[in-house]
Amino acid sequence: MSNWIQRWDDRYSSEEFAYGEAPNNYLKEQIEKLNQGAILFPAEGEGRNAVFAAKSGWNVSAFDISAEGKNKAIQLAEANNVSIDYQIGELETLDFQEKQFDAIALIYAHFPAEIKSAIHKQLDKLLRKDGIIIFEAFSKKHLEYLAVNEKVGGPKDIESLFSIEELKADFPNYEIIELEEKEIELNEGLFHNGTGSVIRFIGRKK
């Protein structure tokens, strides 16, 4: 895990924002459909999505393993005159409560392959009944796109990527509002540029 932390600290330590300061398009589109409440951003990095949600009136919590990511996120929040509760560490060590959140936004939250499903199941406990999961991340098919253009970014091992079947297995107690694999164009900062393949999922907890 120390190598994993170092990797992200290195990525977030430069002055530029690795994935830009603007929110992810899908997150922005989906969050605007919901009534504001308490929302959690796992693996939130430099805070672009959390800050957007806070500016939109949400009560925002976030976490990541990278202290450098948190530093950038707090800087971005201050520049936008909002505040976010941003914790550092692995999920099971953090101070979140069962049924605390009305929504959880997993935006390119590519956890290590061996723990990603376990984290999804932990996150489920933090979401209230009728709460919403907003999910966008690279699909297993994305490796084909990465082979053509490394600038599109994303994990290079298939186990860290997602399938529709995995999402159904990880979130079985959800009404599926949307679940699809889709080719999209990314233009997010330094590390998400070009055509890629993603899984998009909107689910309501039963």
N, C-alpha and C positions, 0 to 999 in steps of 0.2 A: 504493500500500500504506500510506502514511503516514496517509491519511484513514481507511482501514480500521482501523488501530491506534488512532487517536484515537477513533473511534466506540466501540470496545470499552472503551478506558480510561475514557471518559466514563460508559459504562453501569455499569462496575464500581467507580467511584470513590465512590459513596455508601455510607453505613454499612450499609444494608439489603442483603441478598443478592438480586441481580436475579432468580434462579430458585429462591430458597429454599436452605435448608441440608440438606433431606432428599434422598436419592437419587431419580433417575428410577425410576418403578415397574417399567418393563420391564427396565431394567438390573438392578435388585434381584432381580427374579424369575428372570432368566437366570443371573446370577452365582452364585446359590445352588445351581444345578444342577451347577456345575463344581468340579473339584478345584482348590485354590488353587495359584497359580504366579506367574509374572511377567505383569503386565498393563499395557497402555499406554492412556492416555486422551488422544487428540488433541483440540485445541480445547476444553480442559477448563475454561476460565473460572475460576469461583470455587471449584471443587474439590469440590462436593457428592458427585459420584459417585466420585471418586478416594478421598476420605476414607472413604466407606462401604466401598469395596473393601479399604482398608488395615485398617479395623476388623474386617473379615471374614477377615483373615489373608493377604491377597495382598501381593506385593512390587510396589509401585505406582510407575509412572512416568507423567508427564503433560507436555503442552506446550501453549502458547498464544502468541499474539503480544502479549497484554496484560500488562504488568507489574502493573497494578492488579488484574487477575484473579489473578495469582500471589500477590500480597500477601494477598488475601482467602483464598485456598486454604491458604496456610501458617498463617494465623491460625486457620482452621477445623480444620486438622490438629492444631495445638498444643492447641486447646480439647478435642479428642477423644483426645489423648495418642497420636497416631500420626505417622509421618513419611512423606513422599512425595518422590520425585525429580521436581521440577517445573522444566522448562527453558523459556526464553523465546526465541522466534524462529521463523523458517520452517523447516519440517521438514528440508530438505536441509542446513541449517547446524548441526543439532543432533547431539549425541553419543549416537546410538543405533546398535546393531549389527544386522547381518543375523541373522535367526533368534533374536533376543533374547527374544521374548515368546511366552507360551502363549495369550494372548488380547489382542485389541484391541477397545476399546469406543468406537464412534462414536455418541455421543448428542447429537443436534442439532448435529453438526459440519458446519455449512453454510459450507464454504470458498467463496471467490469462484468464480463459474461457470467462468471460463476455466482454473482450475487444479484443480478438484475431482476429476476423473477421474485426473489425473496424481498427485495426492496419494494417492488410493486405491491406485494401482499401486506407489508408493513404500512405503506402509504394508505392503503384501503381502510385501515383501522382509524386513520386520522380524519376521514371524510364522513360527514353526516349523511343520514338517509336523504335521498333525493339530491345529494351533492353531485357535482359534475367533474369528470376528468376531461381535460383538454390535452391531447397528445399529438405531437409531430416529431418523428425521428426517422433516421435512414432505414430503409428496408434491406433485406438480404440481397435483393437484386441490385442494390446500389454499388456493389463491387464492380459490376460491369461498367458503370459510369465513372467510377474512380480510376479504373484502368485507362480510360480515355483522357481524363482530366483530373489530375491530383488537386487542383485548386478548388474543386467542389467540396473537399474535406470529408470528414467522417471516419469512423473506425475502419481498419483494413482487415479485420478478422470477422468472418461471417457470424461467429457466435455472439458478437457484441451488437449485431444488427437485428432487426425485428421482422417478424412475419405476422400476418393476420391471425394465424392459428395461435401464436404465442400470446397475443393480446387477449384473445378470447379465453385462453387458459388462465392468464394472470388476473383477469377481471371477470370472473364467471357470473357474479351477482349484479350485473349491470344491464340496464336497457341500452341497447346499441342505437344511438342516434345517427352516428356515421362511423363507418369503418372501411377504409379503402387503401389500396396501394396506388400511388400516383406519381407520375413524372412531373417535376416542377423545376422552375428556374429560381436559383438562389443568388442573391446579391446582398450578402450580409458581411460587412467588414472585410477583414483580410483573409479569412479562412473558409468562407462558404460562398463560392462563386462558380456558377455554371449550372448545367443540367444534372439533376440527381433523381433518385427514386426514394420516396418516403412512404411511411405508413401514417395515416391520419385517423384519429379515433376520438370521438365524442361519446362519452358514456354517462348515464345517470344511475347512481347507486340505488338499488331496490331496497 
